[in-house]
Structure formats: C-alpha cells, structure tokens
Amino acid sequence: MSQSAPLPSDSRSNSLPSADVPSGSASMVGAHEIERAIVHRLQSHPSLRFTRLQVHQCAHDSVCLEGFLESNEDEIDLCDLVRGIHGIRNVVNRVLMARPPQPLPKKG
C-alpha cells in the first residue's frame, strides 16, 4: 500500500491531519494509517519541502520512503523523523534531496 502526496506550491495548504500521530505498535494499526502518519510528520516539518513523497510499508515495522525533497538543511535525517511512528524501526530512505537555488522560507 502506498500514500502519495505531492505538495502544492504553497505548503501551508496541506490537507493532511492536523495532529501528529503518537508512537505505538505497528501491528495495532493499518498500513494506510501508518503511511499517512509518516507523510504528515515529514510534510509538516518546517525545513522540508517535498515535490513528491511516497511511503510504502515493507513489513510490520519497516517502511520505504521515495520522492524528491528540497531543504536548506544539510544534516536532516528523514529516518530519525520517521522511526517510532506506530512502532516503525527500519526505514529505507530513497528520497533524492537537493538544495534549492534560494533558501526556502520557513513553514507556518
């Protein structure tokens, strides 16, 4: 199952849930809910702007991230941001990252 979420040019119009989903057991929730929680966490981060983001649950405690990201941050670790959401322990990061030509404004 995958959750695809391209961002509009103005990321403040994000229509994903407003509350972050707390950590818990991956076996107690569905794959779609876990993928949606991960997309929300990543898209709501103030230093990240995704032009494409897909999240696929690989196993009960593993996900794969794919997409394209622009960020002002050199040392951002998407895996650290995702670990712990509904018990996710393993993250395969296939997101391509680029520094934008001009610094991105902070969200919110």
Backbone hydrogen bonds in HBPLUS format (Angstrom, degrees):
<---DONOR---> <-ACCEPTOR-->    atom                        ^
c    i                          cat <-CA-CA->   ^        H-A-AA   ^      H-
h    n   atom  resd res      DA  || num        DHA   H-A  angle D-A-AA Bond
n    s   type  num  typ     dist DA aas  dist angle  dist       angle   num
A0003-GLN N   A0055-VAL O   3.23 MM  52  5.48 144.8  2.36 138.2 148.5     1
A0055-VAL N   A0003-GLN O   3.32 MM  52  5.48 144.6  2.45 130.6 140.4     2
A0005-ALA N   A0053-LEU O   3.07 MM  48  5.59 154.6  2.13 155.8 163.3     3
A0013-SER N   A0010-ASP O   3.24 MM   3  6.22 175.4  2.24 128.9 130.2     4
A0014-ASN N   A0011-SER O   3.32 MM   3  5.68 141.5  2.48 118.8 117.7     5
A0028-MET N   A0025-SER O   3.19 MM   3  5.56 157.2  2.24 109.2 115.8     6
A0034-ILE N   A0030-GLY O   3.14 MM   4  6.47 158.1  2.19 151.6 157.7     7
A0035-GLU N   A0031-ALA O   2.91 MM   4  6.11 169.3  1.92 157.9 160.5     8
A0036-ARG N   A0032-HIS O   2.92 MM   4  6.05 159.4  1.96 147.2 153.2     9
A0037-ALA N   A0033-GLU O   2.96 MM   4  6.12 153.4  2.03 144.1 150.9    10
A0038-ILE N   A0034-ILE O   3.02 MM   4  6.28 153.9  2.09 150.8 157.8    11
A0039-VAL N   A0035-GLU O   2.96 MM   4  6.22 164.2  1.98 152.8 156.9    12
A0040-HIS N   A0036-ARG O   2.96 MM   4  6.14 160.6  2.00 145.9 151.4    13
A0041-ARG N   A0037-ALA O   2.97 MM   4  6.18 162.4  2.00 145.6 150.2    14
A0042-LEU N   A0038-ILE O   2.99 MM   4  6.21 168.2  2.00 157.4 159.8    15
A0043-GLN N   A0039-VAL O   2.87 MM   4  5.96 168.2  1.88 155.8 159.8    16
A0044-SER N   A0040-HIS O   2.95 MM   4  5.88 142.2  2.09 146.4 154.8    17
A0045-HIS N   A0042-LEU O   3.31 MM   3  5.42 156.9  2.36 102.1 108.9    18
A0048-LEU N   A0045-HIS O   3.36 MM   3  5.69 172.1  2.37 116.5 118.7    19
A0049-ARG N   A0070-GLU O   3.02 MM  21  5.25 145.3  2.15 159.7 166.9    20
A0070-GLU N   A0049-ARG O   2.82 MM  21  5.25 164.8  1.84 149.7 154.9    21
A0051-THR N   A0068-PHE O   3.00 MM  17  5.59 153.5  2.08 137.3 145.8    22
A0068-PHE N   A0052-ARG O   2.88 MM  16  5.23 146.4  1.99 133.7 142.0    23
A0054-GLN N   A0066-GLU O   2.74 MM  12  5.15 157.1  1.79 161.7 162.4    24
A0066-GLU N   A0054-GLN O   2.93 MM  12  5.15 158.0  1.98 153.7 156.0    25
A0056-HIS N   A0064-CYS O   2.98 MM   8  5.15 161.3  2.01 148.8 154.8    26
A0064-CYS N   A0056-HIS O   2.74 MM   8  5.15 153.6  1.81 151.4 160.7    27
A0058-CYS N   A0062-SER O   2.88 MM   4  5.30 145.2  2.00 121.6 132.0    28
A0059-ALA N   A0062-SER O   3.45 MM   3  4.97 165.6  2.48 119.6 121.4    29
A0062-SER N   A0059-ALA O   3.24 MM   3  4.97 175.7  2.24 107.2 108.5    30
A0089-ARG N   A0061-ASP O   2.86 MM  28  5.49 162.5  1.89 138.8 142.0    31
A0090-ASN N   A0061-ASP O   3.05 MM  29  6.34 174.0  2.06 158.6 160.6    32
A0063-VAL N   A0090-ASN O   3.01 MM  27  6.50 151.0  2.10 152.3 159.4    33
A0092-VAL N   A0063-VAL O   2.89 MM  29  6.30 163.2  1.91 154.0 159.8    34
A0065-LEU N   A0092-VAL O   2.80 MM  27  6.14 166.5  1.82 172.1 175.2    35
A0094-ARG N   A0065-LEU O   2.74 MM  29  5.58 153.3  1.80 148.3 156.7    36
A0096-LEU N   A0067-GLY O   2.90 MM  29  6.24 164.2  1.93 155.4 150.6    37
A0069-LEU N   A0096-LEU O   2.85 MM  27  6.13 153.7  1.92 164.8 168.6    38
A0098-ALA N   A0069-LEU O   2.90 MM  29  6.32 150.0  1.99 156.6 166.2    39
A0071-SER N   A0098-ALA O   3.25 MM  27  6.66 149.1  2.35 149.8 158.1    40
A0081-LEU N   A0077-ASP O   3.34 MM   4  6.74 149.8  2.44 145.0 153.4    41
A0082-VAL N   A0078-LEU O   3.11 MM   4  6.34 136.7  2.31 145.3 156.4    42
A0082-VAL N   A0079-CYS O   3.20 MM   3  5.21 132.3  2.44  96.1 108.4    43
A0083-ARG N   A0079-CYS O   2.92 MM   4  6.04 159.5  1.97 158.0 162.7    44
A0085-ILE N   A0082-VAL O   3.20 MM   3  6.03 167.7  2.22 144.2 146.3    45
A0084-GLY N   A0088-ILE O   2.77 MM   4  5.06 165.9  1.79 144.2 149.0    46
A0087-GLY N   A0084-GLY O   3.44 MM   3  4.86 159.0  2.48 105.8 100.3    47
A0088-ILE N   A0085-ILE O   3.04 MM   3  5.52 158.4  2.09 118.2 124.5    48
